[in-house]
Amino acid sequence: MTAMKTETSNETRLREDICRFGRSLFERGLTPGSSGNISVRLDSGGWLVTPTNASLGFLDPAKLSRLDDQGRLMSGDAPTKEVPLHTALYDTRGSARAIVHLHSTHSVALSMLPEIDPHAALPPMTAYYLMKCGATALVPYYRPGDPAVADAIKGLAGKYSSVLLANHGPVVAGETLEAAVFATEELEETAKLYLLLRGMNPRYLSPEQVADLVKVFGVTLPEHGHEHGH
């Protein structure tokens, strides 16, 4: 009985956390209107996800979509149409416990630039970008909610926690909801820096400096993660 009570209180806290972080992201203009979605895996199996057509700024903890481990709706409002996107990232990245998908301006702008390397959408600009995001993959454009986006995510084989959907927005996984939110914010800030410095020949971190971060902080970079053609 105690274990069941603990699980219930954990789910209650996670529901409140999703609403709190969603409101914070919305109020700072990081995902406008009813765009963006958040999901969290539950220890008991299944997950919580924000409903379809819901603004992250005005979420109701009781109306969040509760899905079973097969992705079927158990309670709450109908889930976001981006469920296939979340499912593919959870299926391929075992450490993921939460996923944040936004339509944040600078990340979307970055995803449209012609020079972006799909294996490393951003160069190694700052230590915190590498520590929180690793490298960011870019996948081609798919219509929002298109199940084919799941195949594109699966094609990354779980190597990336940070992904940009072309002409759409970032999808970031984390070991906790807080980690996923903070990494998404770091990606947005780094995309903003890239756009500010584009064409100005800025200094990026050297391979030696990247290697030092990998060694000291245990940063994991996929193959080609710190090679770039910028």
Steps between C-alpha positions, in 0.01 A plus 500: 500500500785735584660439160169578329463823700857597408433437133180708516680789669783478243251520215324793667834682532592426137163631380562823691859521370387463138254788547756714685775457240250536215378832638859622545593412141181660363527820702854558375388464137678171439196332343207713380128429488415133539834384360743269675450196719655329802501137610632312804540126550348349813673240717185289492508483119340730248539875496342840541480735202348839430166491311441596139426867430603593855709808575797420722417819687157382617526129578274328753677221695179292508452518122847384394484190281593180684619233255581137567829348384340422162411868451127450557305776678403393853368831636501874440455693175606367158882512472717713272521378141878483550475175701689302227789745535521456877455122476786463251739696721406300811533172309850578373646698789469283810617769745222741395239564768359827364472672161440866417400615152472873432457739209768734637591774252877475472508121491239499223699763309817292536320194360437688171858607427667335199840436659377299798675165548232236576746326736586820689248779445711732716877527533659466847429858605484481879582251772143496630356421157719189479438404864120531479425415137800308370464524123171580326371303202290655224228287342314599181160668498193289574143615537421544873366173635624301198583148626795497255687734736529202735705314239731800464550512878557125514761541226708702747525180709478680835834677452351847544305645792459825307329507159383779270202436273552705184260796468330390821697508825718321757429170675717436806509200733633501855541269797258727689242757390717778640805376304297484177365854552842645584662327200226634269561851632876458451441388141283806435761737647778337297294525181450870580877544545565323170259731316652811665851393398420356159745630241729656764754214518471446878738281702345165591636260758804315370509119470729500805252708702215270394707194597563657841124545558439141393762380748416720799119509475433168325338671202392240245522601138379277216725426209572829316353678803773764518604503138339774298527679174425851621 
